[in-house]
Amino acid sequence: MECLTQALNILIFEEAKSISTSIKAILRNSHLKVSKIKVEHSLQPSTINDFVPDILFLTDSKNYKEAMDFYRATFPKCPFVLMSTQSTDYYIADDILPVSELSAYTLEQAIQHNILLKRTNRQLNKVIERFELLAKATNAIVWDWELLKRRSKWMGSGLKTSLGYNEETITVDSTFWERDLHPDDKKRVTTRLNSFFIEKQLQLWEDRYRFKTKNNEYRHFYDRGHIIYENGIAIRMVGIMEDITERLELEQKLEEQLLLKQKQIAEAVVTAQEKERTEIGKELHDNVNQLLSAGKLFIDASLKDEQKRDSLLKNASEYITSAIEEIRSLSKVLHAPLINELGLCESISILADDIMMVNNINIEVDMKRFSEENLNENFKTTIYRIIQEQLTNILKHAKAENTFIKLSASEKGISVEIKDDGVGFDIKTKRMGVGLRHIQSRVSMYEGNLNIKSKPDKGTSLKIKFPTLRAAMLV
């Protein structure tokens, strides 16, 4: 037990001399420091004007309750010890010490225990006041559990908003909390809390559980408390319950949305793969197959006609060369660019040059305000594929003469803009095609925003903004 170091003022009230002499004699030989002992035999306020006691002893005389009421009003912070000569109740005393048990040890223990306990309670009340303010600010519930008296006080606006009570303060017995725990949570929560009491050292407890409201519904709470020990025994516990039902419901909705988004992305990837296979098959059938078939015809003809053999083989060679070029072009589109070797900017420039070489279109690329230094390979490949997909869309549908590509980066994120001066389309009447859906799925992978503007004969503008995400950065 903590020791008292200050000199004490002690007040004794007795209607007839009975215990003051014994108390004074014991205290003279005590280890406690005593500044002054004052003895009163009647309730006269004038006699204690400048005297503030650290502890007060009263005998259980005929008027002791009246005396206790008087001194409690006069010294509200002072602990009261009732010196009992018979079996009696506490009334509003803090402790009771039978006169028959009065000794140096019991008196010293009573003084130390009650002064320190009163001091601790004052400190605890300040903590509870702060908890109450916190409860009002956070719509939570503050509780104060007196373990030895098996009762607890619950307070805060959360009693109304979360549990459905009409009051903002209730006093309940110790079974109230355990009784209304969800059956599936009860054993886990109570076993863990009891383990804290057994350890006798652990002070901070926290847990999550479901608790029954007054309407017999269950809500989710995050609860934490501070355990107070005295002589190794848990005597009190103060804590705060926070209703996290809405937060958990929002987290569940977000998780469901995330799973749905992942499913949509997976479906888009599968659709893109199927489209890619279809395009490969079409290219092989319509172009490469026709060129190889023509080359074979010329070879077969050369075997039958010796006079035209050289000319026929030359034609066959030209068709086979064209087929090789077609396969090379197709492979270049399908093969992932060597971004880790060339870099994103260089890969985009090469892509634009290759397209201009075989198509009647001008492509201007602006990357002056863009740096790929801190971007990972997957994110750079995503940007490349978006640009590649949109250029394919322009070549197939836009009939454009000019295309403008701009990449820029800032603290807010990365922007990609692709514009053309082609035939455009009416966004309100035309559904998003497969190519644009592929672009949208890639944009969604990095939480980007896709904005498309187009009008008939006014060209098309595609703008994408990616936030600065850890997933897109080098780690």
C-alpha positions as CSV (number, residue, x, y, z in Angstrom):
1,M,0.0,0.0,0.0
2,E,1.2,3.5,-0.8
3,C,2.3,5.4,2.4
4,L,1.1,8.8,3.5
5,T,3.9,11.4,3.8
6,Q,2.1,14.6,4.7
7,A,1.3,15.6,8.3
8,L,-2.4,14.8,9.0
9,N,-5.2,16.8,10.5
10,I,-7.6,14.5,12.4
11,L,-11.1,15.4,13.6
12,I,-12.9,13.3,16.2
13,F,-16.6,13.8,17.1
14,E,-18.0,12.2,20.2
15,E,-20.8,13.3,22.4
16,A,-19.0,11.9,25.5
17,K,-15.4,11.1,26.0
18,S,-15.0,7.5,24.8
19,I,-12.5,7.0,22.0
20,S,-10.5,10.2,21.6
21,T,-8.1,9.4,24.4
22,S,-7.4,6.0,22.9
23,I,-6.9,7.3,19.4
24,K,-4.6,10.1,20.6
25,A,-2.5,7.6,22.6
26,I,-2.2,5.2,19.7
27,L,-1.3,8.0,17.2
28,R,1.5,9.3,19.5
29,N,3.4,6.0,18.9
30,S,2.3,5.6,15.3
31,H,4.4,5.8,12.2
32,L,1.9,8.3,10.8
33,K,2.8,12.0,10.9
34,V,0.1,14.0,12.8
35,S,-0.2,17.8,12.6
36,K,-3.2,18.3,14.8
37,I,-6.0,16.3,16.4
38,K,-9.2,18.2,17.2
39,V,-12.0,16.7,19.3
40,E,-15.6,18.0,19.1
41,H,-18.5,17.1,21.4
42,S,-21.2,19.2,19.8
43,L,-22.0,20.6,16.4
44,Q,-20.6,24.1,16.6
45,P,-19.4,25.4,13.2
46,S,-17.6,28.4,14.8
47,T,-15.1,26.1,16.5
48,I,-13.7,24.6,13.2
49,N,-13.5,27.7,11.1
50,D,-9.8,27.3,10.1
51,F,-9.5,23.6,10.6
52,V,-9.7,21.2,7.5
53,P,-9.4,17.6,8.5
54,D,-7.8,14.9,6.4
55,I,-10.0,12.2,8.1
56,L,-12.9,12.3,10.6
57,F,-13.8,9.7,13.2
58,L,-17.4,9.6,14.7
59,T,-18.8,7.4,17.4
60,D,-22.2,5.7,16.8
61,S,-23.9,7.8,19.5
62,K,-27.6,8.7,19.4
63,N,-27.1,11.7,17.1
64,Y,-24.3,10.4,14.9
65,K,-26.3,10.5,11.7
66,E,-27.1,14.2,12.3
67,A,-23.4,14.8,13.0
68,M,-22.4,12.9,9.9
69,D,-24.8,15.0,7.7
70,F,-23.4,18.2,9.2
71,Y,-19.7,17.3,8.7
72,R,-20.4,15.8,5.2
73,A,-21.8,19.1,4.1
74,T,-18.9,21.0,5.8
75,F,-16.1,18.7,4.6
76,P,-17.3,16.9,1.4
77,K,-13.8,15.7,0.4
78,C,-13.0,14.2,3.8
79,P,-13.3,10.4,4.4
80,F,-15.5,9.4,7.4
81,V,-14.9,6.4,9.7
82,L,-17.6,5.3,12.0
83,M,-16.3,4.0,15.4
84,S,-19.0,1.4,16.2
85,T,-19.8,-0.1,19.6
86,Q,-22.6,-2.2,18.2
87,S,-23.7,-3.8,14.9
88,T,-25.0,-0.9,12.8
89,D,-25.2,0.2,9.2
90,Y,-22.8,2.5,7.4
91,Y,-25.3,5.2,6.7
92,I,-23.1,7.5,4.6
93,A,-19.8,6.6,6.3
94,D,-16.8,5.6,4.1
95,D,-15.7,2.9,6.5
96,I,-16.6,1.3,9.9
97,L,-14.2,0.3,12.6
98,P,-15.5,-1.6,15.6
99,V,-14.3,-0.1,18.9
100,S,-13.5,-3.6,20.1
101,E,-11.0,-4.0,17.3
102,L,-9.2,-0.7,17.8
103,S,-5.5,-1.1,17.8
104,A,-2.4,0.6,16.5
105,Y,-2.5,-1.6,13.4
106,T,-6.2,-1.3,12.6
107,L,-6.2,2.5,13.2
108,E,-3.2,3.1,11.0
109,Q,-4.7,0.9,8.3
110,A,-8.1,2.6,8.5
111,I,-6.5,6.1,8.2
112,Q,-4.2,5.1,5.3
113,H,-6.8,3.1,3.4
114,N,-9.6,5.7,3.6
115,I,-7.5,8.8,2.8
116,L,-5.8,7.1,-0.1
117,L,-9.1,5.6,-1.4
118,K,-10.8,9.0,-1.2
119,R,-7.9,10.6,-3.1
120,T,-8.1,7.8,-5.7
121,N,-11.8,8.3,-6.0
122,R,-11.4,12.0,-6.6
123,Q,-8.9,11.3,-9.3
124,L,-11.2,8.6,-10.7
125,N,-14.2,11.0,-10.7
126,K,-12.2,13.4,-12.8
127,V,-11.4,10.6,-15.3
128,I,-15.1,9.7,-15.3
129,E,-16.1,13.3,-16.0
130,R,-13.7,13.3,-19.0
131,F,-15.2,10.0,-20.1
132,E,-18.7,11.5,-19.9
133,L,-17.6,14.5,-22.1
134,L,-16.1,12.0,-24.5
135,A,-19.3,10.0,-24.5
136,K,-21.3,13.1,-25.4
137,A,-18.9,14.0,-28.1
138,T,-18.8,10.5,-29.7
139,N,-22.3,9.3,-28.9
140,A,-20.7,6.5,-26.8
141,I,-21.6,4.9,-23.5
142,V,-19.4,5.4,-20.4
143,W,-19.6,2.8,-17.6
144,D,-18.2,2.6,-14.1
145,W,-18.2,-0.9,-12.6
146,E,-17.7,-1.4,-8.9
147,L,-16.6,-5.0,-8.8
148,L,-16.9,-5.7,-5.1
149,K,-20.3,-4.1,-4.8
150,R,-21.4,-5.9,-8.0
151,R,-23.0,-2.9,-9.5
152,S,-22.2,-0.5,-12.4
153,K,-23.3,2.9,-13.6
154,W,-23.9,3.5,-17.3
155,M,-24.1,7.0,-18.7
156,G,-24.0,8.9,-22.0
157,S,-26.2,9.7,-25.0
158,G,-25.4,6.3,-26.5
159,L,-27.9,4.7,-24.0
160,K,-30.6,6.4,-26.0
161,T,-29.3,6.3,-29.5
162,S,-27.7,2.9,-29.4
163,L,-29.5,0.9,-26.8
164,G,-32.9,2.5,-26.9
165,Y,-33.2,3.6,-23.2
166,N,-35.1,6.7,-22.2
167,E,-32.5,7.7,-19.7
168,E,-28.9,8.9,-20.2
169,T,-27.8,7.4,-16.8
170,I,-28.7,4.0,-15.4
171,T,-27.5,2.0,-12.5
172,V,-27.5,-1.8,-12.9
173,D,-26.2,-5.0,-11.2
174,S,-23.2,-6.8,-12.5
175,T,-25.3,-9.4,-14.3
176,F,-26.8,-6.8,-16.7
177,W,-23.8,-6.7,-19.0
178,E,-23.1,-10.4,-19.2
179,R,-26.8,-11.3,-19.5
180,D,-27.3,-9.2,-22.7
181,L,-24.1,-10.2,-24.5
182,H,-24.9,-12.1,-27.7
183,P,-24.9,-15.9,-27.0
184,D,-22.2,-16.5,-29.7
185,D,-19.9,-13.9,-28.1
186,K,-20.6,-14.4,-24.4
187,K,-18.1,-17.2,-23.6
188,R,-15.3,-15.7,-25.6
189,V,-15.7,-12.2,-24.1
190,T,-16.2,-13.2,-20.4
191,T,-13.4,-15.8,-20.5
192,R,-11.0,-13.2,-21.8
193,L,-12.1,-10.5,-19.2
194,N,-11.8,-13.0,-16.3
195,S,-8.3,-13.9,-17.5
196,F,-7.4,-10.2,-16.9
197,F,-8.6,-10.4,-13.3
198,I,-6.7,-13.6,-12.7
199,E,-3.4,-12.1,-14.0
200,K,-3.9,-9.2,-11.5
201,Q,-1.5,-7.0,-13.5
202,L,-3.2,-6.3,-16.8
203,Q,-5.0,-3.0,-16.7
204,L,-6.2,-2.2,-20.2
205,W,-8.9,-4.4,-21.6
206,E,-10.6,-4.1,-25.0
207,D,-12.9,-6.3,-27.0
208,R,-15.6,-6.4,-29.7
209,Y,-19.0,-8.0,-29.3
210,R,-22.7,-7.8,-30.0
211,F,-25.0,-6.4,-27.2
212,K,-28.8,-6.5,-26.9
213,T,-30.7,-3.3,-27.1
214,K,-34.0,-2.6,-25.2
215,N,-35.8,-3.6,-28.4
216,N,-34.2,-7.0,-28.3
217,E,-32.0,-6.3,-31.3
218,Y,-28.2,-6.8,-31.3
219,R,-25.8,-4.0,-32.2
220,H,-22.0,-4.2,-32.5
221,F,-19.8,-2.5,-29.9
222,Y,-16.1,-1.8,-29.5
223,D,-15.5,-1.7,-25.7
224,R,-12.4,-0.9,-23.7
225,G,-11.8,-0.4,-20.0
226,H,-9.2,0.4,-17.3
227,I,-9.0,-2.0,-14.3
228,I,-8.2,-0.6,-10.9
229,Y,-6.5,-2.9,-8.4
230,E,-6.1,-2.7,-4.6
231,N,-3.7,-5.1,-2.9
232,G,-3.8,-7.2,-6.0
233,I,-7.6,-7.4,-6.2
234,A,-9.6,-5.8,-9.0
235,I,-12.0,-3.5,-7.3
236,R,-13.2,-1.2,-10.0
237,M,-13.3,-0.9,-13.8
238,V,-14.1,2.2,-15.9
239,G,-14.6,2.1,-19.6
240,I,-16.3,3.3,-22.7
241,M,-18.5,1.5,-25.3
242,E,-18.6,2.7,-28.9
243,D,-21.3,1.6,-31.2
244,I,-19.6,0.5,-34.4
245,T,-22.7,-1.1,-36.1
246,E,-23.0,1.5,-38.9
247,R,-19.2,1.4,-39.5
248,L,-19.2,-2.4,-39.9
249,E,-22.2,-2.3,-42.2
250,L,-20.4,0.3,-44.4
251,E,-17.2,-1.8,-44.4
252,Q,-19.3,-4.8,-45.5
253,K,-20.9,-2.8,-48.3
254,L,-17.5,-1.6,-49.4
255,E,-16.1,-5.1,-49.4
256,E,-19.1,-6.3,-51.4
257,Q,-18.6,-3.5,-53.9
258,L,-14.9,-4.3,-54.1
259,L,-15.7,-8.0,-54.8
260,L,-18.2,-6.9,-57.4
261,K,-15.6,-4.6,-59.0
262,Q,-13.0,-7.4,-59.0
263,K,-15.5,-9.7,-60.7
264,Q,-16.3,-7.0,-63.3
265,I,-12.6,-6.5,-64.0
266,A,-12.1,-10.3,-64.3
267,E,-15.0,-10.5,-66.7
268,A,-13.6,-7.6,-68.7
269,V,-10.2,-9.3,-68.9
270,V,-11.9,-12.6,-70.1
271,T,-13.9,-10.6,-72.7
272,A,-10.7,-8.8,-73.8
273,Q,-8.9,-12.1,-74.2
274,E,-11.8,-13.6,-76.2
275,K,-11.9,-10.5,-78.4
276,E,-8.1,-10.7,-78.8
277,R,-8.4,-14.3,-79.9
278,T,-11.2,-13.5,-82.3
279,E,-9.1,-10.6,-83.8
280,I,-6.1,-12.9,-84.2
281,G,-8.2,-15.5,-85.9
282,K,-9.7,-12.9,-88.2
283,E,-6.3,-11.4,-89.1
284,L,-4.9,-14.9,-89.7
285,H,-7.8,-15.9,-91.9
286,D,-8.4,-12.7,-93.8
287,N,-4.8,-11.6,-94.4
288,V,-2.1,-14.1,-93.6
289,N,-4.1,-17.2,-94.8
290,Q,-5.0,-15.4,-98.1
291,L,-1.4,-14.4,-98.7
292,L,0.0,-17.9,-97.9
293,S,-2.8,-19.4,-100.1
294,A,-1.8,-17.1,-103.0
295,G,1.9,-17.9,-102.5
296,K,1.1,-21.7,-102.6
297,L,-0.9,-21.2,-105.9
298,F,2.1,-19.6,-107.5
299,I,4.5,-22.3,-106.2
300,D,2.2,-25.0,-107.6
301,A,1.9,-23.2,-110.9
302,S,5.7,-22.9,-111.1
303,L,6.1,-26.7,-110.8
304,K,3.9,-27.1,-114.0
305,D,5.3,-24.3,-116.1
306,E,9.1,-24.3,-116.5
307,Q,9.1,-21.2,-118.8
308,K,7.3,-18.9,-116.2
309,R,8.9,-20.7,-113.2
310,D,11.1,-17.8,-112.2
311,S,8.4,-15.2,-112.5
312,L,5.9,-17.4,-110.6
313,L,8.4,-18.1,-107.8
314,K,9.1,-14.4,-107.5
315,N,5.4,-13.7,-107.1
316,A,5.2,-16.5,-104.5
317,S,8.1,-15.0,-102.6
318,E,6.4,-11.6,-102.5
319,Y,3.2,-13.1,-101.1
320,I,5.2,-15.0,-98.5
321,T,7.2,-11.9,-97.6
322,S,3.9,-10.0,-97.2
323,A,2.6,-12.8,-94.9
324,I,5.7,-12.6,-92.8
325,E,5.3,-8.8,-92.4
326,E,1.6,-9.3,-91.4
327,I,2.6,-11.9,-88.8
328,R,5.4,-9.5,-87.6
329,S,2.9,-6.6,-87.3
330,L,0.4,-8.9,-85.5
331,S,3.1,-10.1,-83.1
332,K,4.1,-6.5,-82.3
333,V,0.5,-5.7,-81.3
334,L,0.1,-8.8,-79.2
335,H,3.5,-8.9,-77.5
336,A,3.9,-6.9,-74.3
337,P,6.3,-4.0,-75.0
338,L,9.7,-4.1,-73.4
339,I,8.9,-1.2,-71.1
340,N,11.4,-2.3,-68.5
341,E,14.1,-1.9,-71.2
342,L,12.8,0.9,-73.3
343,G,10.7,2.8,-70.9
344,L,7.0,3.9,-71.3
345,C,7.8,7.2,-73.2
346,E,10.1,5.5,-75.7
347,S,7.5,2.6,-76.2
348,I,4.7,5.1,-76.9
349,S,6.9,7.0,-79.4
350,I,7.8,3.8,-81.2
351,L,4.1,2.8,-81.3
352,A,3.2,6.1,-82.8
353,D,6.0,5.9,-85.4
354,D,5.0,2.4,-86.4
355,I,1.4,3.3,-86.9
356,M,2.2,6.4,-89.0
357,M,4.6,4.3,-91.2
358,V,1.8,2.1,-92.5
359,N,-1.3,4.4,-92.1
360,N,-2.2,7.8,-93.5
361,I,-2.4,9.6,-90.1
362,N,-0.3,12.1,-88.2
363,I,0.2,11.4,-84.4
364,E,1.6,14.0,-82.2
365,V,2.9,13.0,-78.7
366,D,3.5,15.4,-75.8
367,M,5.2,14.0,-72.7
368,K,7.1,17.1,-71.6
369,R,5.3,17.3,-68.2
370,F,5.5,13.6,-67.6
371,S,8.0,11.5,-65.7
372,E,7.8,7.7,-65.4
373,E,10.6,7.5,-62.8
374,N,8.5,6.3,-59.8
375,L,6.0,4.2,-61.6
376,N,6.0,0.4,-61.5
377,E,6.0,-1.8,-64.7
378,N,2.4,-3.0,-64.4
379,F,1.0,0.5,-64.2
380,K,3.2,1.7,-67.2
381,T,2.0,-1.3,-69.2
382,T,-1.6,-0.4,-68.4
383,I,-1.1,3.2,-69.7
384,Y,0.6,1.8,-72.9
385,R,-2.3,-0.6,-73.5
386,I,-4.9,2.1,-73.1
387,I,-3.1,4.3,-75.7
388,Q,-2.7,1.3,-78.0
389,E,-6.4,0.4,-77.7
390,Q,-7.6,3.9,-78.4
391,L,-5.3,4.3,-81.4
392,T,-6.7,1.0,-82.7
393,N,-10.2,2.4,-82.3
394,I,-9.2,5.6,-84.1
395,L,-7.8,3.7,-87.0
396,K,-10.8,1.4,-87.3
397,H,-13.7,3.9,-86.8
398,A,-12.6,7.6,-86.7
399,K,-11.2,8.2,-90.2
400,A,-9.0,10.8,-88.5
401,E,-6.1,12.6,-90.1
402,N,-4.6,13.9,-86.9
403,T,-4.3,12.5,-83.4
404,F,-2.8,14.1,-80.3
405,I,-1.5,12.2,-77.3
406,K,-0.6,14.0,-74.0
407,L,0.8,12.6,-70.8
408,S,1.3,14.7,-67.7
409,A,2.0,14.2,-64.0
410,S,1.5,16.3,-60.9
411,E,1.2,15.8,-57.1
412,K,-2.5,15.0,-57.6
413,G,-1.9,12.2,-60.1
414,I,-1.3,11.3,-63.7
415,S,-3.4,12.4,-66.7
416,V,-3.6,10.8,-70.1
417,E,-5.4,12.6,-73.0
418,I,-6.0,11.3,-76.5
419,K,-7.8,13.4,-79.1
420,D,-8.5,13.0,-82.8
421,D,-10.2,15.0,-85.6
422,G,-12.2,12.1,-86.9
423,V,-15.9,11.6,-87.6
424,G,-16.8,11.4,-83.9
425,F,-20.1,10.0,-82.6
426,D,-23.2,10.9,-80.5
427,I,-22.4,9.7,-76.9
428,K,-26.1,9.8,-76.0
429,T,-27.3,7.4,-78.7
430,K,-24.2,5.2,-79.2
431,R,-23.3,2.5,-76.7
432,M,-19.8,2.1,-75.5
433,G,-18.0,-0.3,-77.7
434,V,-15.8,-3.3,-76.7
435,G,-12.6,-1.2,-77.1
436,L,-13.8,1.5,-74.8
437,R,-15.0,-1.0,-72.3
438,H,-11.5,-2.5,-72.3
439,I,-10.1,0.9,-71.6
440,Q,-12.6,1.5,-68.8
441,S,-11.7,-1.8,-67.1
442,R,-8.0,-0.9,-67.2
443,V,-8.7,2.5,-65.8
444,S,-10.8,1.0,-62.9
445,M,-7.9,-1.2,-61.9
446,Y,-6.0,1.9,-60.6
447,E,-9.1,3.8,-59.4
448,G,-8.9,6.2,-62.4
449,N,-11.6,8.4,-63.9
450,L,-12.5,8.1,-67.6
451,N,-14.1,11.0,-69.4
452,I,-15.2,10.8,-73.1
453,K,-16.3,13.8,-75.2
454,S,-17.4,13.4,-78.8
455,K,-19.8,14.9,-81.4
456,P,-20.6,13.9,-85.0
457,D,-17.9,15.4,-87.3
458,K,-16.2,17.0,-84.3
459,G,-13.8,14.3,-83.4
460,T,-13.3,12.5,-80.0
461,S,-11.5,13.4,-76.8
462,L,-10.6,10.8,-74.2
463,K,-9.3,12.0,-70.9
464,I,-8.1,9.8,-68.0
465,K,-7.0,10.8,-64.6
466,F,-5.3,8.5,-62.2
467,P,-4.9,9.4,-58.5
468,T,-1.4,8.9,-56.9
469,L,-1.8,5.4,-55.6
470,R,0.7,3.2,-53.8
471,A,-0.4,0.4,-56.2
472,A,1.0,2.3,-59.1
473,M,4.3,3.3,-57.5
474,L,7.6,1.5,-57.1
475,V,7.8,-0.4,-53.8
